[in-house]
């Protein structure tokens, strides 16, 4: 592998030869997603969501790369994701209830 290739690609530390995207490729993807979600340029919250999602995925990747116990780390990540999903689901229910009440009152 040339020095140029080494600078543009990262590899997973095990022996499966799977190539990982470069930081530049990840940044291009992130910007493309932001642009797709916010075509009119009026909704900055989408950029925040995308940034947080990519940061979270980057943290997960770092944890897995540096872990001495990949299975335990993966289990911890899975529990964290499940917890985040449950929290999101409960927040959605909380937001829906006032709307349903307002719709009922207007009938």
N, C-alpha and C positions, 0 to 999 in steps of 0.2 A: 504494500500500500504506500502510495506516495505521501509526502508531507501535506500536499494540497488535499488529498482524499481524507487524510487523518483529521485535518482541520474542519472539514465539512460534514463529517459523519461521526457519530458516536456508536460504540458497540456495547452490547450487553456483556457483563463480565464473565458469563459462562461460555461454554464451548459450542453453542448451537449456531454460531455465525450469523445470527439475526442482526440486521442493521437497524439502527434507530435513527429517526429524523434528526437533522442538525437543528441547533437553536434557531438558525435563520429560517429553516423550513417551518418550524413550529410558529415562529412569529408571523410568517406569511399566511399560514393557515388561520391563525388567530385574527389577523387583520381582515382576511377575506370573510370570515364568519361575522365579524363586527359590521362590515360593510353590507353584507347580505341582510342582516337583521335590522339595520338602521339606514335604509336607502335614502330616506328623506332628510336624515341628519338631525331630526328633532327629538330623538329618544335616546339620551345618553345612558339610561339605565341598562340597556342591552350591552353596551360596552363594559359596564361594571360587572354584569353577570358573566360575560365571556372571560374577562380578566380573572374573576374569582374562580371560575371553573378550570381555567388553564393553570392557575397557581395551585389549586388543589391537586390536579393531576400531576403537576410537576413535583409536588411534595410527596405524593404517593410513589412516584417513580424513584425519587431519592431514597425513600424509606426502604423500598424493596431492594434497591441496589446495594444498600449498606447493611442490610439485615443479616444477622447470623442465623435467624430462624425465619426463613421466608414463609413457611406455612403459618406460623403464629402471627407474623406481620400481616399476611393476607387476611387472616381471620379478624384481626383488629381493624383493618381497613373496611372489611365487609360489615362489621358491626357498626362502625362509624357511619358508613353510607346508609345502612338501614335506619339508624337513629336520625340522620338528617332527613331521610325520606318521610319517616313518621312525623317528624316535626313539621315538615312542609305540608303533609296531608292534613294534620290537625289545624294548621294555620288556614288552609283552604276552607275547611269546614267552618271555622270561626268567621271567616269573611263571607261565606255563603249564607249563614244564618240571618244576619241583619238584612241582607237583600231579600231573602224569602219572606221575612216578616214585613218588610215594606211593601212587597208585592201583594201579600195577603190583605194588608190594611187598605190598599188602594182599590180593592175589588168590592 
